Amino acid sequence: MKKSIVSLLALSVLSGGVLATQVDVDSALKARNIALAQQEFLTLESNEKVSLAGKILQARIYLALDKTEDAYDLLEPLIKGNSNHVELHLRFGQSAVGMAQKASIFSKLGYAKEGRKAWEKAVEIDPTHIQALENVIGFHTGAPSIAGGDKDKAKAYIETLKKLDFELGTFKLVMLHLNEEQFDSAHDAVNQGIEKMPISSDLLFSKALVHTAQEQWDDARSSLVKALEYAIDDQQKQQALYQQGRVAAKSEQEIQSGIDALTALLAMPEPARANWAKLRLAQLYVMTQKVTLAQELLEEIDDPQGPLKDEVKKLKRKIKKMS
């Protein structure tokens, strides 16, 4: 017993404080403080690290670090023996869909199918699990039918979500209509939501997206101003600020307002979509002939991929022609 206490105290001293718990790691992950989550995970006792809950925490760290394959390899063997564990299915679904996004064309559909099944199983186990519902709705909204996407299923899951969280469910319904380019339905859904929740930043933001999709720039800006006014956390502020910059870049109007919004976003701690924000700000700088500032921002964009990479190349070519 004495030896155990001494060992525990020694480990505590070496780790720079008291030993972390799984709750501490979970809290750090929810706060998006990945460095702290890693540090605290290392100080967990061995039995906590190798437990099912510990392995799920480690997988969440891998996912946060974009180590998708590590997360998938860790979770995949655990599924069969824990068929009714909702958190396991949720995280495994995230890893599988992450693999689908990175895999070759020959493997994409297999990973996507695994992800969809995992998320649907999570909702089957717990029909009130908000994050599982969000993920499965996102899959059926965005995935093509060949990968298992089903808009009717998305609508059914959205109706379930609306009963649990009207604001979030309405937002997802608007996104589904936008994905289908059903603009009248999107307008109706968001207006019904705002009528019930007139100071919802998320619903005002989604209304701006509907206007943006139809290039109704003034209406989009008006909704974004309100979305920012009623924002209750950094996430809502950041999405409104980014969209203000995007609308300015797309419309080539109110450019200084767009510059101010993106500058404010990038000044915030851990800004969301930082690389895209830098691209949009660079686009606005080019419009105002501030080419040097634009070039500096483009150099800061870390490892662009997909559409971002294409947009960066396009803007670099434009700058070269201007020179």
C-alpha positions as a Python dict, from the first residue, in 0.01 Angstrom:
ca = {
    (1, 'M'): (0, 0, 0),
    (2, 'K'): (279, 245, 95),
    (3, 'K'): (469, 164, -223),
    (4, 'S'): (156, 231, -428),
    (5, 'I'): (105, 571, -264),
    (6, 'V'): (470, 665, -316),
    (7, 'S'): (453, 564, -684),
    (8, 'L'): (137, 765, -733),
    (9, 'L'): (292, 1073, -571),
    (10, 'A'): (607, 1036, -780),
    (11, 'L'): (406, 1019, -1101),
    (12, 'S'): (208, 1321, -989),
    (13, 'V'): (527, 1520, -935),
    (14, 'L'): (672, 1411, -1270),
    (15, 'S'): (357, 1517, -1450),
    (16, 'G'): (370, 1859, -1290),
    (17, 'G'): (58, 1826, -1075),
    (18, 'V'): (-223, 1595, -975),
    (19, 'L'): (-307, 1304, -1200),
    (20, 'A'): (-567, 1376, -1465),
    (21, 'T'): (-892, 1186, -1496),
    (22, 'Q'): (-1087, 1080, -1802),
    (23, 'V'): (-1327, 1366, -1725),
    (24, 'D'): (-1035, 1611, -1749),
    (25, 'V'): (-938, 1476, -2091),
    (26, 'D'): (-1299, 1493, -2209),
    (27, 'S'): (-1328, 1854, -2088),
    (28, 'A'): (-1009, 1955, -2270),
    (29, 'L'): (-1135, 1794, -2592),
    (30, 'K'): (-1471, 1971, -2564),
    (31, 'A'): (-1283, 2299, -2514),
    (32, 'R'): (-1077, 2215, -2828),
    (33, 'N'): (-757, 2236, -2625),
    (34, 'I'): (-593, 1939, -2790),
    (35, 'A'): (-248, 1998, -2644),
    (36, 'L'): (-393, 1988, -2294),
    (37, 'A'): (-598, 1679, -2378),
    (38, 'Q'): (-282, 1500, -2494),
    (39, 'Q'): (-92, 1602, -2184),
    (40, 'E'): (-369, 1492, -1950),
    (41, 'F'): (-421, 1164, -2133),
    (42, 'L'): (-55, 1079, -2074),
    (43, 'T'): (-100, 1119, -1699),
    (44, 'L'): (-399, 884, -1679),
    (45, 'E'): (-344, 566, -1485),
    (46, 'S'): (-266, 265, -1706),
    (47, 'N'): (-598, 94, -1646),
    (48, 'E'): (-782, 414, -1751),
    (49, 'K'): (-581, 441, -2073),
    (50, 'V'): (-652, 84, -2184),
    (51, 'S'): (-1020, 82, -2081),
    (52, 'L'): (-1285, 122, -2349),
    (53, 'A'): (-1350, 480, -2237),
    (54, 'G'): (-976, 549, -2246),
    (55, 'K'): (-939, 414, -2598),
    (56, 'I'): (-1231, 626, -2714),
    (57, 'L'): (-1064, 934, -2562),
    (58, 'Q'): (-740, 846, -2741),
    (59, 'A'): (-931, 807, -3068),
    (60, 'R'): (-1090, 1148, -3018),
    (61, 'I'): (-743, 1296, -2976),
    (62, 'Y'): (-631, 1124, -3296),
    (63, 'L'): (-935, 1264, -3479),
    (64, 'A'): (-865, 1614, -3349),
    (65, 'L'): (-507, 1581, -3478),
    (66, 'D'): (-635, 1455, -3816),
    (67, 'K'): (-476, 1115, -3750),
    (68, 'T'): (-782, 950, -3895),
    (69, 'E'): (-624, 614, -3973),
    (70, 'D'): (-490, 579, -3618),
    (71, 'A'): (-838, 645, -3480),
    (72, 'Y'): (-997, 398, -3721),
    (73, 'D'): (-743, 124, -3644),
    (74, 'L'): (-792, 174, -3270),
    (75, 'L'): (-1172, 163, -3276),
    (76, 'E'): (-1254, -86, -3551),
    (77, 'P'): (-1161, -402, -3348),
    (78, 'L'): (-1377, -283, -3057),
    (79, 'I'): (-1709, -265, -3243),
    (80, 'K'): (-1804, -633, -3240),
    (81, 'G'): (-1757, -675, -2867),
    (82, 'N'): (-1940, -354, -2776),
    (83, 'S'): (-2237, -351, -3011),
    (84, 'N'): (-2455, -132, -2787),
    (85, 'H'): (-2201, 136, -2692),
    (86, 'V'): (-2332, 461, -2843),
    (87, 'E'): (-2013, 665, -2797),
    (88, 'L'): (-1804, 395, -2964),
    (89, 'H'): (-2031, 387, -3269),
    (90, 'L'): (-2031, 768, -3284),
    (91, 'R'): (-1652, 797, -3285),
    (92, 'F'): (-1598, 499, -3512),
    (93, 'G'): (-1840, 656, -3758),
    (94, 'Q'): (-1635, 976, -3749),
    (95, 'S'): (-1315, 785, -3818),
    (96, 'A'): (-1470, 580, -4100),
    (97, 'V'): (-1614, 885, -4277),
    (98, 'G'): (-1279, 1058, -4228),
    (99, 'M'): (-1112, 763, -4399),
    (100, 'A'): (-1367, 782, -4682),
    (101, 'Q'): (-1273, 1144, -4743),
    (102, 'K'): (-906, 1056, -4772),
    (103, 'A'): (-922, 711, -4936),
    (104, 'S'): (-877, 616, -5298),
    (105, 'I'): (-1184, 585, -5517),
    (106, 'F'): (-1178, 208, -5468),
    (107, 'S'): (-1209, 231, -5088),
    (108, 'K'): (-1429, 540, -5042),
    (109, 'L'): (-1764, 364, -5061),
    (110, 'G'): (-1663, 92, -4815),
    (111, 'Y'): (-1553, 341, -4551),
    (112, 'A'): (-1858, 560, -4614),
    (113, 'K'): (-2089, 262, -4565),
    (114, 'E'): (-1917, 177, -4236),
    (115, 'G'): (-1954, 534, -4115),
    (116, 'R'): (-2321, 554, -4207),
    (117, 'K'): (-2401, 224, -4038),
    (118, 'A'): (-2212, 325, -3723),
    (119, 'W'): (-2400, 655, -3693),
    (120, 'E'): (-2736, 494, -3764),
    (121, 'K'): (-2658, 232, -3498),
    (122, 'A'): (-2570, 508, -3250),
    (123, 'V'): (-2909, 672, -3310),
    (124, 'E'): (-3081, 333, -3284),
    (125, 'I'): (-2918, 279, -2943),
    (126, 'D'): (-3000, 631, -2824),
    (127, 'P'): (-3258, 818, -3037),
    (128, 'T'): (-3201, 1130, -2825),
    (129, 'H'): (-2825, 1152, -2889),
    (130, 'I'): (-2787, 1497, -3045),
    (131, 'Q'): (-2437, 1457, -3190),
    (132, 'A'): (-2518, 1120, -3344),
    (133, 'L'): (-2828, 1271, -3503),
    (134, 'E'): (-2624, 1564, -3634),
    (135, 'N'): (-2370, 1331, -3791),
    (136, 'V'): (-2619, 1097, -3955),
    (137, 'I'): (-2819, 1395, -4086),
    (138, 'G'): (-2500, 1545, -4228),
    (139, 'F'): (-2417, 1217, -4399),
    (140, 'H'): (-2758, 1169, -4560),
    (141, 'T'): (-2771, 1537, -4660),
    (142, 'G'): (-2429, 1551, -4823),
    (143, 'A'): (-2345, 1201, -4944),
    (144, 'P'): (-2450, 1090, -5293),
    (145, 'S'): (-2698, 803, -5319),
    (146, 'I'): (-2424, 569, -5444),
    (147, 'A'): (-2252, 615, -5106),
    (148, 'G'): (-2574, 561, -4912),
    (149, 'G'): (-2697, 920, -4887),
    (150, 'D'): (-3076, 939, -4860),
    (151, 'K'): (-3255, 1274, -4839),
    (152, 'D'): (-3577, 1116, -4711),
    (153, 'K'): (-3386, 958, -4424),
    (154, 'A'): (-3224, 1294, -4355),
    (155, 'K'): (-3568, 1456, -4327),
    (156, 'A'): (-3689, 1185, -4088),
    (157, 'Y'): (-3385, 1228, -3864),
    (158, 'I'): (-3431, 1606, -3877),
    (159, 'E'): (-3789, 1574, -3751),
    (160, 'T'): (-3656, 1372, -3457),
    (161, 'L'): (-3390, 1635, -3392),
    (162, 'K'): (-3640, 1923, -3406),
    (163, 'K'): (-3836, 1765, -3122),
    (164, 'L'): (-3520, 1757, -2912),
    (165, 'D'): (-3366, 2087, -3026),
    (166, 'F'): (-3592, 2302, -3243),
    (167, 'E'): (-3321, 2554, -3330),
    (168, 'L'): (-3065, 2296, -3439),
    (169, 'G'): (-3322, 2085, -3620),
    (170, 'T'): (-3447, 2388, -3814),
    (171, 'F'): (-3091, 2480, -3907),
    (172, 'K'): (-3032, 2127, -4044),
    (173, 'L'): (-3357, 2142, -4240),
    (174, 'V'): (-3252, 2470, -4401),
    (175, 'M'): (-2916, 2317, -4494),
    (176, 'L'): (-3091, 2016, -4649),
    (177, 'H'): (-3312, 2241, -4863),
    (178, 'L'): (-3009, 2446, -4969),
    (179, 'N'): (-2823, 2129, -5064),
    (180, 'E'): (-3116, 2042, -5289),
    (181, 'E'): (-3135, 2404, -5418),
    (182, 'Q'): (-3493, 2421, -5291),
    (183, 'F'): (-3473, 2791, -5211),
    (184, 'D'): (-3841, 2854, -5148),
    (185, 'S'): (-3852, 2566, -4900),
    (186, 'A'): (-3533, 2694, -4737),
    (187, 'H'): (-3685, 3042, -4699),
    (188, 'D'): (-4004, 2899, -4550),
    (189, 'A'): (-3817, 2680, -4302),
    (190, 'V'): (-3584, 2954, -4180),
    (191, 'N'): (-3859, 3214, -4154),
    (192, 'Q'): (-4075, 2977, -3950),
    (193, 'G'): (-3778, 2918, -3723),
    (194, 'I'): (-3701, 3287, -3678),
    (195, 'E'): (-4067, 3362, -3610),
    (196, 'K'): (-4040, 3127, -3312),
    (197, 'M'): (-3682, 3225, -3216),
    (198, 'P'): (-3626, 3581, -3347),
    (199, 'I'): (-3285, 3632, -3181),
    (200, 'S'): (-3131, 3297, -3274),
    (201, 'S'): (-2786, 3370, -3413),
    (202, 'D'): (-2770, 3030, -3584),
    (203, 'L'): (-3104, 3075, -3759),
    (204, 'L'): (-3016, 3428, -3870),
    (205, 'F'): (-2687, 3288, -3998),
    (206, 'S'): (-2871, 3017, -4191),
    (207, 'K'): (-3101, 3285, -4338),
    (208, 'A'): (-2788, 3464, -4461),
    (209, 'L'): (-2675, 3142, -4628),
    (210, 'V'): (-3009, 3117, -4811),
    (211, 'H'): (-2969, 3474, -4938),
    (212, 'T'): (-2605, 3411, -5031),
    (213, 'A'): (-2696, 3103, -5235),
    (214, 'Q'): (-2924, 3328, -5441),
    (215, 'E'): (-2673, 3614, -5455),
    (216, 'Q'): (-2904, 3840, -5257),
    (217, 'W'): (-2607, 4019, -5110),
    (218, 'D'): (-2775, 4305, -4922),
    (219, 'D'): (-3019, 4069, -4750),
    (220, 'A'): (-2733, 3834, -4666),
    (221, 'R'): (-2531, 4115, -4506),
    (222, 'S'): (-2832, 4233, -4308),
    (223, 'S'): (-2891, 3885, -4164),
    (224, 'L'): (-2522, 3845, -4080),
    (225, 'V'): (-2515, 4174, -3890),
    (226, 'K'): (-2802, 4045, -3677),
    (227, 'A'): (-2642, 3700, -3640),
    (228, 'L'): (-2328, 3866, -3505),
    (229, 'E'): (-2528, 4094, -3275),
    (230, 'Y'): (-2707, 3800, -3113),
    (231, 'A'): (-2409, 3560, -3105),
    (232, 'I'): (-2367, 3405, -2762),
    (233, 'D'): (-2032, 3230, -2809),
    (234, 'D'): (-1714, 3242, -3015),
    (235, 'Q'): (-1833, 2976, -3257),
    (236, 'Q'): (-2135, 3183, -3357),
    (237, 'K'): (-1925, 3499, -3379),
    (238, 'Q'): (-1665, 3328, -3595),
    (239, 'Q'): (-1912, 3180, -3842),
    (240, 'A'): (-2084, 3518, -3885),
    (241, 'L'): (-1753, 3702, -3930),
    (242, 'Y'): (-1625, 3450, -4184),
    (243, 'Q'): (-1946, 3466, -4382),
    (244, 'Q'): (-1932, 3847, -4386),
    (245, 'G'): (-1589, 3823, -4544),
    (246, 'R'): (-1703, 3556, -4788),
    (247, 'V'): (-2004, 3763, -4898),
    (248, 'A'): (-1777, 4064, -4955),
    (249, 'A'): (-1538, 3852, -5163),
    (250, 'K'): (-1815, 3687, -5365),
    (251, 'S'): (-2010, 4007, -5429),
    (252, 'E'): (-1708, 4238, -5458),
    (253, 'Q'): (-1911, 4483, -5250),
    (254, 'E'): (-1862, 4633, -4903),
    (255, 'I'): (-1500, 4527, -4929),
    (256, 'Q'): (-1371, 4717, -4626),
    (257, 'S'): (-1644, 4567, -4408),
    (258, 'G'): (-1534, 4224, -4527),
    (259, 'I'): (-1169, 4304, -4449),
    (260, 'D'): (-1265, 4424, -4100),
    (261, 'A'): (-1470, 4108, -4034),
    (262, 'L'): (-1197, 3867, -4143),
    (263, 'T'): (-928, 4061, -3957),
    (264, 'A'): (-1139, 4037, -3642),
    (265, 'L'): (-1190, 3664, -3698),
    (266, 'L'): (-820, 3590, -3745),
    (267, 'A'): (-738, 3789, -3430),
    (268, 'M'): (-953, 3554, -3219),
    (269, 'P'): (-799, 3256, -3034),
    (270, 'E'): (-804, 2944, -3254),
    (271, 'P'): (-1018, 3092, -3532),
    (272, 'A'): (-1234, 2846, -3722),
    (273, 'R'): (-1162, 2798, -4092),
    (274, 'A'): (-845, 3004, -4055),
    (275, 'N'): (-702, 2901, -4392),
    (276, 'W'): (-1023, 2987, -4575),
    (277, 'A'): (-1042, 3317, -4387),
    (278, 'K'): (-688, 3400, -4502),
    (279, 'L'): (-782, 3319, -4860),
    (280, 'R'): (-1093, 3539, -4847),
    (281, 'L'): (-895, 3822, -4691),
    (282, 'A'): (-626, 3785, -4958),
    (283, 'Q'): (-898, 3805, -5226),
    (284, 'L'): (-1026, 4129, -5074),
    (285, 'Y'): (-674, 4272, -5054),
    (286, 'V'): (-624, 4199, -5424),
    (287, 'M'): (-946, 4388, -5498),
    (288, 'T'): (-800, 4689, -5315),
    (289, 'Q'): (-461, 4655, -5487),
    (290, 'K'): (-285, 4549, -5164),
    (291, 'V'): (-102, 4269, -5342),
    (292, 'T'): (185, 4234, -5096),
    (293, 'L'): (-54, 4177, -4807),
    (294, 'A'): (-242, 3922, -5016),
    (295, 'Q'): (78, 3734, -5101),
    (296, 'E'): (180, 3722, -4735),
    (297, 'L'): (-153, 3570, -4639),
    (298, 'L'): (-136, 3309, -4913),
    (299, 'E'): (206, 3200, -4787),
    (300, 'E'): (56, 3150, -4440),
    (301, 'I'): (-203, 2901, -4565),
    (302, 'D'): (-92, 2564, -4434),
    (303, 'D'): (-105, 2267, -4674),
    (304, 'P'): (-415, 2361, -4876),
    (305, 'Q'): (-616, 2068, -5010),
    (306, 'G'): (-919, 2020, -5233),
    (307, 'P'): (-1121, 2332, -5322),
    (308, 'L'): (-898, 2551, -5104),
    (309, 'K'): (-591, 2445, -5302),
    (310, 'D'): (-768, 2529, -5629),
    (311, 'E'): (-872, 2872, -5500),
    (312, 'V'): (-519, 2950, -5379),
    (313, 'K'): (-372, 2860, -5719),
    (314, 'K'): (-635, 3070, -5895),
    (315, 'L'): (-559, 3376, -5684),
    (316, 'K'): (-182, 3333, -5725),
    (317, 'R'): (-227, 3327, -6103),
    (318, 'K'): (-436, 3645, -6083),
    (319, 'I'): (-169, 3818, -5877),
    (320, 'K'): (99, 3710, -6126),
    (321, 'K'): (-97, 3865, -6411),
    (322, 'M'): (-137, 4187, -6215),
    (323, 'S'): (240, 4204, -6178),
}
